[in-house]
């Protein structure tokens, strides 16, 4: 027979697993959507400009800025095609 504390611990573990599963699902969805937007922006200078205008200056952490800089440079090239 399990104690009330054990039952609570099991339920908390189950909840944590469900939260983790949900987080992974949301991350996957964001990756898919971002990939599609970038694929379209590559061939659509107007979309590339729009996305650049929306995100430039939004990255405040230095590590994020360094990581995203090459992609933003590439997007600027796409934006200047048209």
C-alpha positions, 0 to 999 in steps of 0.5 A, a space after each residue: 500500500 502506498 502512502 499519500 506522499 508517495 501518491 503525490 510524488 508519482 502524480 508530480 512526476 507524471 505532471 512533470 513528464 507531461 509538461 516536458 512532453 508539451 514543451 518539446 511539442 511547442 519547441 518542435 512546432 516553433 522550429 517547423 514554423 520558423 523553418 518554413 518562414 525562412 524558406 519563404 523569405 529566401 525567395 521573397 525579399 518583401 517577406 525577408 525585409 518584414 521579418 528583419 524589421 520585426 526582429 532586428 534589435 530584439 536580441 538583448 543577450 550577447 550570446 543570442 546576438 552572436 548566434 543569430 548574426 550570420 542568419 540576419 546577414 543572410 536575410 539582409 542579402 535576401 531582402 536586397 534581392 528585390 
